[in-house]
Amino acid sequence: MSIEMNAKKREAQGTGASRRLRRAAQVPAIIYGGSKPATSISLDHNEIFHALRKEAFHASVLTINVDGTKETVLLRDTQMHAYRLQVLHVDFQRVDATHKLHTKVPLHFVNAELSPGVKLQSGIVSHVMNEIDVACLPSALPEFIEVDLSELSVGGSVHVSQLKLPEGVEVVVHGTDPVVATLTLPRGAKSDEPAAAAGEEEEAK
């Protein structure tokens, strides 16, 4: 997905300058990293506010058009007002098309309703992780990674090693093989398997 935003270079620095920008419905931001010096920019508040509400904006390589000069970046940090719906500051990091980047990608859980644990055993899926660290070239960065739950039974789990990764994408694992999702019975519920076994024994008598 190609996402591009317009920005203006800003010369004025400091708290007072930032307050004036915010009163003018602008958001102070910075682009850093790579071989270039950091660049202070300003963004339209409404544009960045609505962009931040989209999942893809947080896990995509972005293009920032700064007064006609395009920068390829990743979103790295956002500061929000404590109680207002206001973006206070945004940090972007430059990316190089020839070097691998390291970032977090959201997980999308699919096919839970098809799993034996949900269909036949009334189990509940718990998402242990909602995003995952990956390393890849910018051109290979996925918007999300799917977690297929269709084979999951009660007591079962999906681990990082079981994820199907897009070509060129590798997971940066913290630990041996972390659990991504589990399927358990609701609290107080009992599995039907013992009851079924007891019924079979009764019929055999």
LINCOR-V699447 format. One record per run of one state. SS is the DSSP state (2 for helix, 1 for strand, 0 for the rest). FROM is the first residue (numbers start at 0). LEN is the number of residues. If there is no record, write none. Layout:
((SS,FROM,LEN) (SS,FROM,LEN))
//
This chain:
((0,0,2) (1,2,7) (0,9,5) (2,14,9) (0,23,2) (1,25,7) (0,32,6) (1,38,6) (2,44,8) (0,52,2) (2,54,4) (0,58,3) (1,61,5) (0,66,2) (1,68,12) (0,80,6) (1,86,8) (0,94,5) (1,99,11) (0,110,1) (2,111,3) (0,114,1) (2,115,4) (0,119,4) (1,123,4) (0,127,3) (1,130,7) (2,137,3) (0,140,3) (1,143,5) (0,148,8) (1,156,3) (2,159,3) (0,162,7) (1,169,2) (0,171,7) (1,178,6) (0,184,7) (2,191,13) (0,204,1))
//
